[in-house]
Amino acid sequence: MDPFETLSAVAVPLEQANVNTDQIFPARMIKKPRAVGYAQFTFHDIRRDDAGALRDDFPLNQDKYRDARILVAGVNFGCGSSREGAVYTLLDSGFRVVIAPSFGDIFAANCLKNGLLTITLPEATVADLRKEISAAAAPRLTVNLEAEEITRPSGETLAFEAEPFQKHCLLNGLNEIDLSLEFAAEIDAFEQAHRARLPWLAVEEG
């Protein structure tokens, strides 16, 4: 996956609390292959009315936020089921950062596996940030992972704390396979020593 260092982009505020993975990516879409473009399913049911038309009051349907790559959400974002499609759909829509007071545990773990940065801040701080973004003519944030710092539309900076393992993986663009390959030399050395000690356990190829 692509390394994450610094992102300066449009941010979109989402006021709802407890947005679950079914609201992010409806269950009935799971059977569709990702190749069809999961971006079309992002918040599918809550950004449309009963007739299927886009709601004017949903932030992502507004021109101001149409190119958003940073989502500033409410408490307990990504709760509910473990479906990884909820992360895929956000990534396919261009998002690389989600800021919220708290996240569903499995959702946050899936974000890390796929290169989506989750930032946890106090609820009052996130609410104030959403308010500032909503009022700003240019609702842009800059997220610097190395410095653990967010630059607000006003130009003021806001510190956050990244979990060290998450920070290492994202800065270096490492997924689970990449992490294992970091230890390839040690794994090879162990296997060679193991075969030398217990040669009768080695399986001959061919």
C-alpha positions as CSV (number, residue, x, y, z in Angstrom):
1,M,0.0,0.0,0.0
2,D,1.1,3.6,-0.5
3,P,3.0,5.2,2.4
4,F,1.3,7.9,4.3
5,E,3.4,10.9,5.3
6,T,1.5,14.2,4.9
7,L,-1.9,14.9,3.4
8,S,-3.4,18.3,2.7
9,A,-6.9,17.9,1.4
10,V,-10.6,18.9,1.7
11,A,-12.2,17.6,4.9
12,V,-15.9,16.8,5.3
13,P,-17.8,16.9,8.6
14,L,-20.2,14.0,9.4
15,E,-22.3,14.9,12.5
16,Q,-24.0,11.5,13.1
17,A,-22.8,9.4,16.0
18,N,-22.6,5.6,15.9
19,V,-22.4,5.3,12.1
20,N,-22.1,1.6,11.6
21,T,-20.4,-0.4,8.8
22,D,-23.8,-1.1,7.2
23,Q,-24.4,2.6,6.8
24,I,-20.9,3.1,5.4
25,F,-21.3,0.1,3.0
26,P,-24.6,-1.7,2.9
27,A,-24.6,-5.5,3.4
28,R,-26.4,-6.1,0.1
29,M,-23.4,-4.7,-1.8
30,I,-20.9,-7.2,-0.4
31,K,-21.6,-9.7,-3.2
32,K,-20.5,-7.2,-5.8
33,P,-16.8,-7.4,-6.9
34,R,-14.6,-4.4,-5.9
35,A,-13.8,-4.0,-9.6
36,V,-17.2,-2.4,-10.2
37,G,-16.1,0.6,-8.1
38,Y,-17.0,0.6,-4.4
39,A,-17.0,4.5,-4.3
40,Q,-20.6,4.5,-5.7
41,F,-21.7,2.6,-2.5
42,T,-20.1,4.9,0.1
43,F,-22.9,5.9,2.6
44,H,-25.3,4.7,-0.1
45,D,-28.5,4.6,2.0
46,I,-28.0,7.6,4.3
47,R,-26.9,9.9,1.5
48,R,-30.0,9.2,-0.5
49,D,-33.7,9.7,0.1
50,D,-36.4,6.9,-0.2
51,A,-36.6,7.5,-3.9
52,G,-32.9,7.0,-4.3
53,A,-32.1,10.6,-5.1
54,L,-29.1,12.3,-3.5
55,R,-30.0,14.3,-0.4
56,D,-28.9,18.0,-0.5
57,D,-28.3,18.0,3.2
58,F,-25.8,15.2,3.2
59,P,-22.3,16.7,3.2
60,L,-20.7,14.5,0.6
61,N,-23.4,15.6,-1.9
62,Q,-22.4,19.2,-1.6
63,D,-19.9,20.8,-4.0
64,K,-17.9,22.2,-1.1
65,Y,-16.9,18.7,0.0
66,R,-17.1,16.7,-3.2
67,D,-13.3,16.1,-3.4
68,A,-12.9,15.3,0.4
69,R,-10.2,13.0,1.4
70,I,-10.4,13.5,5.1
71,L,-13.6,12.6,7.1
72,V,-14.3,14.1,10.5
73,A,-16.9,11.9,12.1
74,G,-18.9,11.4,15.2
75,V,-18.4,9.1,18.2
76,N,-18.1,5.3,17.7
77,F,-17.6,5.6,13.9
78,G,-17.4,2.2,12.1
79,C,-19.3,0.2,14.8
80,G,-21.3,-2.9,13.9
81,S,-20.1,-5.8,11.7
82,S,-16.6,-6.6,10.7
83,R,-17.0,-6.2,7.0
84,E,-13.9,-4.9,5.4
85,G,-15.9,-3.5,2.5
86,A,-16.6,-0.5,4.8
87,V,-12.9,0.4,4.5
88,Y,-12.7,-0.4,0.8
89,T,-15.5,1.9,0.0
90,L,-13.9,4.8,1.8
91,L,-10.5,4.2,0.2
92,D,-12.1,3.9,-3.2
93,S,-13.8,7.3,-2.6
94,G,-10.4,8.8,-2.0
95,F,-10.3,9.0,1.8
96,R,-7.0,8.4,3.6
97,V,-7.9,9.9,7.0
98,V,-10.8,9.5,9.4
99,I,-10.9,11.7,12.6
100,A,-13.4,10.8,15.3
101,P,-13.7,10.6,19.1
102,S,-13.8,6.8,18.9
103,F,-14.0,3.9,16.4
104,G,-15.3,0.4,16.2
105,D,-12.3,-1.8,17.1
106,I,-12.6,-4.1,14.1
107,F,-13.2,-1.2,11.7
108,A,-10.0,0.5,13.0
109,A,-8.0,-2.7,12.6
110,N,-9.2,-3.0,9.1
111,C,-8.3,0.6,8.4
112,L,-4.7,-0.1,9.4
113,K,-4.5,-3.1,7.2
114,N,-5.5,-1.1,4.2
115,G,-3.6,2.2,4.8
116,L,-6.4,4.3,6.1
117,L,-5.2,6.5,9.0
118,T,-7.6,6.8,12.0
119,I,-7.1,9.6,14.4
120,T,-8.8,9.7,17.8
121,L,-9.3,13.0,19.5
122,P,-11.6,14.2,22.4
123,E,-15.2,14.5,21.5
124,A,-15.3,18.2,22.2
125,T,-12.2,18.8,20.0
126,V,-13.7,16.8,17.1
127,A,-17.0,18.7,17.4
128,D,-15.2,22.0,17.3
129,L,-13.2,20.8,14.3
130,R,-16.4,19.9,12.4
131,K,-17.8,23.3,13.2
132,E,-14.7,25.0,11.9
133,I,-14.7,23.0,8.7
134,S,-18.4,23.7,8.1
135,A,-17.9,27.4,8.5
136,A,-14.7,27.6,6.4
137,A,-14.8,28.8,2.8
138,A,-11.9,26.4,2.1
139,P,-12.4,23.4,4.4
140,R,-8.9,22.0,4.1
141,L,-6.9,20.2,6.8
142,T,-3.2,19.1,6.6
143,V,-2.4,15.9,8.5
144,N,1.3,15.3,9.2
145,L,1.7,11.8,10.5
146,E,5.4,12.1,11.3
147,A,4.9,15.2,13.4
148,E,1.5,13.9,14.7
149,E,-0.1,17.3,13.9
150,I,-3.2,18.6,12.1
151,T,-3.3,22.1,10.6
152,R,-6.8,23.5,10.8
153,P,-8.4,25.8,8.2
154,S,-7.6,28.7,10.5
155,G,-3.9,27.8,10.3
156,E,-3.7,26.7,13.9
157,T,-2.2,23.3,14.7
158,L,-3.7,20.5,16.7
159,A,-1.6,17.6,18.1
160,F,-2.7,14.0,18.0
161,E,-1.1,10.8,19.2
162,A,-0.5,8.0,16.8
163,E,-0.2,4.5,18.0
164,P,3.5,3.6,17.3
165,F,2.7,0.3,15.4
166,Q,0.1,2.1,13.3
167,K,2.5,5.0,12.6
168,H,5.3,2.6,11.5
169,C,3.1,0.7,9.1
170,L,1.5,3.7,7.5
171,L,4.7,5.8,7.2
172,N,6.4,2.8,5.5
173,G,3.4,1.6,3.5
174,L,3.4,-1.8,5.2
175,N,0.6,-4.3,5.1
176,E,0.6,-7.7,7.0
177,I,2.6,-9.4,4.2
178,D,5.1,-6.6,4.0
179,L,5.6,-6.7,7.8
180,S,6.4,-10.4,7.6
181,L,8.9,-9.8,4.8
182,E,10.8,-7.3,7.0
183,F,12.0,-10.4,8.8
184,A,12.8,-12.5,5.7
185,A,16.5,-12.8,6.5
186,E,15.7,-13.9,10.1
187,I,13.1,-16.4,8.8
188,D,15.6,-17.9,6.3
189,A,18.3,-18.2,8.9
190,F,16.0,-20.0,11.3
191,E,14.8,-22.4,8.6
192,Q,18.4,-23.2,7.6
193,A,19.4,-23.8,11.2
194,H,16.3,-25.9,11.8
195,R,17.1,-28.1,8.8
196,A,20.7,-28.5,9.9
197,R,19.6,-29.6,13.4
198,L,16.8,-31.9,12.3
199,P,17.6,-32.9,8.7
200,W,15.2,-35.9,8.8
201,L,12.2,-33.5,9.1
202,A,13.0,-31.7,5.8
203,V,10.7,-32.6,3.0
204,E,12.3,-33.2,-0.3
205,E,10.8,-31.4,-3.3
206,G,10.0,-33.2,-6.5
